[in-house]
Every structure is written in structure tokens, then in C-alpha cells.
Amino acid sequence: MKSAITHRRGIPFFYKKTALEFQQDVYERYDEMVVRQSALHLADELWASYPFQPIFDFAEKYYPVETLQQVETLQCSVSSKTEINILEIGCSIGRWIATLAKRYPTSTCWGIDYSYQMLKRANEYWIEGKEISIDLTNKGLPKQTIKGETLNNLKFGLAKAENLPFDDNSQDLILNSFLIDRLENPMQGLQEMYRILKPNGKLIVITPLNFNNAAHWKIYYPPIQLSNILKGIGFEILDWKDDIIVNEPLDFHKNMVHWKCLGFVVKKV
Ligand SMILES: C[S@@+](CC[C@H](N)C(=O)[O-])C[C@H]1O[C@@H](n2cnc3c(N)ncnc32)[C@H](O)[C@@H]1O
């Protein structure tokens, strides 16, 4: 893995983000983005259930087989340990990768994002075990205070999906949700994911295909085009579903954004 260029509050930076890039990045806006992502991903009680659960339900069939990992862990005493490396790209507050870190306590898990503010919150909550408060009273919701956890197999770092700091053939499972339609160069991001996956490693991509760029609509839409791009990079398609519905709540009245997501599970061959 590449060395970090610098650290801020314990978070390694693998990309030198300039003051202008900080200023222009909407995901660095604390009140609008970090508070909202924290509420969506950490405060399930606000919504009665976790709004992104449909993504987990689709993806979990493709997680590493637990019994196999237990066997590998047991074998550690007599042979070398088979390490499972799991990475989420565009992890924001880190809920998905933290779920995997808890499920596979002997794995090494990384959450990578381009927003320092998101990573700071993720680090405080999942690694430092801090208590955080979420104030969405401007949306009619009650204030929440929630206590974090202290996961010791999880790390967070700042990097761009298009230039990942991991070695070739190093990851067993890569996850991302609501990311690829936000990238300046989705193709480069997908090629990077291919480069760092181990042979037979899996990539799970969840995207609402909500591109903000006319050229990207032409290249990656409809889903068959994205499928062909993934095959062209060298992936084998294991599964896909084009109606993973995520209802993102907006306020106490339960106004919602209805996301129709496409999910791909692909394997590096
Ligand atoms: C729409 S949010 C999705 C967050 C989370 N994955 C989810 O499903 O709610 C997009 C996230 O991707 C991150 N992001 C945007 N561009 C990125 C890039 N080039 N590389 C890595 N992360 C990026 C943002 O900072 C933000 O946290």
C-alpha cells in the first residue's frame, strides 16, 4: 500500500487536496452533508428502520463465506493466516464498511472517501468510539445522541476512487454505493477497482445512475452499457438487479427521495 502524504487528526491523506478543492467539494459541507449522512446512516431510530437496508439485503449473499473464514482463522496456529481485505470506496460515514468489519473481525477493512469531513466523522464514530449528536431539528426531527464503537480492524483514509493507494491484486471484496455516478471519470474508477482486486475477488457496485454529465449518460446508460463496460474491463458478471429501491427520508413528515438503484456483483477473472 502507498504511504500517506500527510495525516490530519489521525486520518491518512493519499491525495493532496488543495484549499480550492476543499472549498468546491459539496461533501465537505458539515451542516448540509455530514449531519445528513450521519442521520441517514447512524440514527436508525429516527426512521424506524435503516433506509439503506435494501442495499445490504442485495449485497450480503456475496460476502465471503463465514465458515470458510472461521476455518482459515483456526488454521492460523498451524499455517499462515489468509487475510481478508475489504474496502469500501466513497464510504462517507462508514456504515457499510463498519458492518463488514464487525462481521469479519479478523479481516482488514478500509473506508476510502474524498471528503475529509465525512472521514473525520466516520473515524470519531467507528474507531474512536465518541458520542456524537445529530441535530436535524430544522427538519422537525428530534435531536439524537449516539455512542460510537471502537473497531480495531477498520481504517479510514482520504483518496480519490480514480487513484487508489492499494497494491495490485490486494483486495478480496470492494464495495461502493451512490459513488460511480458522482465520479469525474467512472471508467478510471472501475479500472482501479479491477487493478486492486485479487483474482476471483468481488466488486459490488450500487448506483442510482443519477449522472450529472451528459457524456456519462451516453457512455454508461442504459444498464446493459455499464454491464458491457464492466465485461470489457475484465469482470465477469455474477448478478445484477436494476430495481433496488432506497427511500431516503428528508424530514419528520416522511417526505422521501425515491432512488431506483442498479446493483452489480462482478468478479475479477
Ligand atoms: C452520494 S455520497 C454516498 C455515500 C454513501 N456511499 C452512501 O451510499 O450513502 C458520495 C460519497 O462519495 C464521495 N466521493 C465523491 N467523489 C469521490 C471520489 N472521486 N473518490 C472517492 N470518494 C468520492 C463523497 O465524498 C461522498 O462521501
The ligand as an ORCA input file, in Angstrom:
! r2SCAN-3c Opt
* xyz 0 1
  C     -23.661     10.377     -2.533
  S     -22.427     10.101     -1.328
  C     -22.689      8.382     -0.995
  C     -22.199      7.990      0.337
  C     -22.512      6.555      0.744
  N     -21.728      5.615     -0.016
  C     -23.985      6.262      0.599
  O     -24.357      5.317     -0.130
  O     -24.789      6.951      1.225
  C     -20.963     10.059     -2.320
  C     -19.696      9.885     -1.479
  O     -18.624      9.667     -2.414
  C     -17.546     10.500     -2.073
  N     -16.800     10.791     -3.307
  C     -17.133     11.640     -4.292
  N     -16.197     11.620     -5.257
  C     -15.256     10.730     -4.863
  C     -14.040     10.259     -5.427
  N     -13.580     10.715     -6.590
  N     -13.341      9.336     -4.756
  C     -13.768      8.866     -3.548
  N     -14.901      9.286     -2.960
  C     -15.643     10.194     -3.613
  C     -18.176     11.732     -1.433
  O     -17.265     12.437     -0.634
  C     -19.328     11.125     -0.667
  O     -18.969     10.753      0.631
*
